[in-house]
Amino acid sequence: MRILIISDPIAPPGYAPRVTATYRYLVAEGHDCVLESGTIATYSSKRQQICHFLSDKLFRLSDRQFGKRLYRQYSSVKFDVILCSSYYYFPLWTARFLSKKWHIPYIVDLRDIVEQWGNASYFTTPLPHLLGIEKWIAKLYETHNIRFRNRVLQHAKAVVSISPWHCEWLRTQTDTPVHLIYNGYDAEELYFQIQPSDTFHISYIGRIIDLQLRQPQLLLQAIGELHKAGTISPEQVQVDFYAEPHLQDSVRQMALNYGAAEYLHWHEYVKRDQLNGIMAQSGILVALACPPQYKQHGILGTKVFEAIGTEKPMLLVPSDEDSLARLITETGIGIAARNVDEIKDFIISRYHDWQQNGYTHQAIANKELFNRQYETRQMQSVIESLL
């Protein structure tokens, strides 16, 4: 089977995007796959950035350029199916365009949808203040793009998404069959490894993006209270953040306010070949969320799957009371903490494990259902069912 896989721009080094893993494993299963991704635009001025943003969002400029390039490049190649992996909208137009030109089916793999963000803005960069008009612009933009997305989904032969909530919601938006395939972990790169450490590491590894959407306050408060009670000391315990450097000062100020500044250690992003080793020496892996009142739904970040792969205790702070909390409970990987006392109890329990063994380990229920080889076999089944 010859498959054209198209995606939004591939993520920077150090992150294993779903689409590259899908490509790699489909090739390993014997399929003839071509992977093409969009490019990240660069600008020499703010004016160019604004002009490109408007033309791109209003007229799908990047999508059209991408689609026409692929049409010219592969005009002599006969593909059986198109698999479009999308973060929100790009390259949905391209998938529809090539499908019509070549008269072949396409499948849409939606990793995120705007509705998942609930009361939080899904704009990575907030719109400039325009006397309140920016709120109307954002709502108009959101409505326009949801309608565009749903039109594209209606013509797809199948839709795939990453959590039960996403799938349930998308079934209200389209008549196309919708399938659940988790993001999963890469079993070749993430696995349980005994690596004793002289320090008990509580590690957050990944992007934070926004401290409103990813809130570490309860964790830092718990560390401060454990320190004040004399339960832990900075000589034996570290709270490690491998995250954006520009957020360091804000998090350090939070830690200072809670009396946990001595425990905080900030690091550069982790390279792929370092990831398993850093997780193996960690006593607890942390995932950050925001409180339930933000009404976010279905967000299943890679953190929980990485913890499943390495069989390390997972601490979700605070509990999202949604898909992530349910997955943590079902797999037994750790705890979705609702308050400071639950966090302290979990830390103390795993800290005692580390004191006794020099490392921590968490037994996982149905671990084999969450590796990317299994997820790719699910995707393969969806593709084969169409042909």
JOFENCOR-V728397 format. One record per backbone hydrogen bond with DSSP energy under -1.0 kcal/mol. NH is the residue of the N-H (numbers start at 1). CO is the residue of the C=O. E is the energy in kcal/mol with one decimal. If there is no record, write none. Layout:
[[NH	CO	E] [NH	CO	E]]
//
This chain:
[[3	32	-2.4] [4	81	-2.2] [5	34	-3.3] [6	83	-2.5] [7	36	-1.7] [15	12	-1.2] [21	17	-1.5] [22	18	-2.4] [23	19	-2.4] [24	20	-2.4] [25	21	-2.5] [26	22	-2.3] [27	23	-2.2] [28	24	-1.8] [29	25	-1.3] [30	27	-1.8] [31	26	-2.1] [32	1	-2.2] [34	3	-2.3] [36	5	-2.8] [38	7	-1.8] [49	45	-1.8] [50	46	-2.3] [51	47	-2.5] [52	48	-2.7] [53	49	-2.3] [54	50	-2.5] [55	51	-2.4] [56	52	-2.5] [57	53	-2.6] [58	54	-2.4] [59	55	-1.9] [60	56	-1.4] [64	60	-2.8] [65	61	-2.5] [66	62	-2.5] [67	63	-2.9] [68	64	-2.5] [69	65	-1.9] [70	66	-2.2] [71	67	-2.2] [72	68	-2.0] [73	69	-2.6] [74	70	-2.4] [77	74	-1.5] [80	2	-2.8] [81	2	-1.2] [82	105	-1.9] [83	4	-2.7] [84	107	-3.2] [85	6	-2.9] [86	109	-2.8] [88	112	-1.1] [89	87	-1.3] [92	89	-3.2] [95	91	-2.0] [96	92	-2.1] [97	93	-2.7] [98	94	-2.7] [99	95	-2.1] [100	96	-2.0] [101	97	-2.2] [102	98	-2.7] [103	99	-1.3] [104	99	-1.2] [107	82	-2.9] [108	158	-2.1] [109	84	-3.7] [110	160	-2.8] [111	86	-2.3] [116	113	-1.5] [117	114	-1.5] [118	115	-1.2] [119	294	-3.3] [120	117	-2.3] [133	130	-2.1] [135	132	-1.1] [137	133	-2.3] [138	134	-2.5] [139	135	-2.1] [140	136	-2.6] [141	137	-2.7] [142	138	-2.5] [143	139	-2.6] [144	140	-2.5] [145	141	-2.2] [146	142	-2.2] [147	143	-2.1] [148	144	-2.0] [149	145	-2.8] [150	146	-2.5] [151	147	-1.9] [152	148	-2.0] [153	149	-2.5] [154	150	-1.9] [157	106	-2.5] [159	177	-2.5] [160	108	-3.0] [161	179	-2.3] [167	163	-2.2] [168	164	-2.6] [169	165	-2.7] [170	166	-2.8] [171	167	-1.7] [172	169	-1.4] [173	170	-1.1] [174	170	-1.3] [179	159	-2.9] [181	161	-2.7] [185	370	-1.8] [189	186	-1.2] [190	186	-2.8] [197	358	-1.9] [200	236	-3.5] [202	238	-2.8] [203	284	-2.7] [204	240	-3.1] [206	242	-2.6] [210	208	-2.7] [214	210	-2.1] [215	289	-2.8] [220	216	-2.2] [221	217	-2.6] [222	218	-2.3] [223	219	-2.2] [224	220	-2.3] [225	221	-2.2] [226	222	-2.4] [227	223	-2.3] [228	224	-2.3] [229	225	-1.9] [230	227	-1.3] [231	226	-2.2] [236	233	-1.6] [237	233	-2.0] [238	200	-2.4] [239	263	-3.2] [240	202	-2.4] [241	265	-2.7] [242	204	-2.9] [247	244	-1.3] [248	245	-1.4] [251	247	-2.1] [252	248	-2.6] [253	249	-2.1] [254	250	-1.7] [255	251	-2.6] [256	252	-2.4] [257	253	-2.2] [258	254	-1.5] [259	256	-1.1] [260	255	-3.4] [263	260	-1.4] [265	239	-2.6] [267	241	-2.9] [274	271	-1.8] [275	271	-1.0] [278	274	-2.2] [279	275	-2.3] [280	276	-2.7] [281	277	-1.6] [282	279	-1.1] [283	201	-2.5] [284	201	-1.8] [285	313	-3.0] [286	203	-3.1] [287	315	-2.5] [289	317	-2.4] [294	291	-1.8] [295	292	-2.4] [297	116	-2.3] [306	302	-2.5] [307	303	-2.2] [308	304	-1.9] [309	305	-2.5] [310	306	-2.2] [311	307	-1.1] [312	307	-1.8] [314	333	-2.0] [315	285	-2.8] [316	335	-2.8] [317	287	-2.7] [319	337	-2.7] [326	322	-2.2] [327	323	-2.3] [328	324	-2.2] [329	325	-2.1] [330	326	-2.8] [331	327	-2.2] [332	328	-1.3] [333	328	-1.0] [335	314	-2.3] [337	316	-2.2] [343	339	-1.5] [344	340	-2.6] [345	341	-2.4] [346	342	-2.0] [347	343	-2.6] [348	344	-2.7] [349	345	-2.2] [350	346	-2.3] [351	347	-2.6] [352	348	-2.2] [353	349	-1.6] [354	350	-2.2] [355	351	-2.3] [356	352	-1.8] [357	353	-2.5] [358	354	-2.8] [362	311	-2.2] [365	331	-2.5] [369	366	-1.7] [370	367	-2.1] [372	185	-3.0] [375	371	-1.9] [376	372	-2.2] [377	373	-1.8] [378	374	-1.8] [379	375	-2.2] [380	376	-2.9] [381	377	-1.9] [382	378	-1.9] [383	379	-2.5] [384	380	-2.8] [385	381	-1.8] [386	383	-1.3]]
//
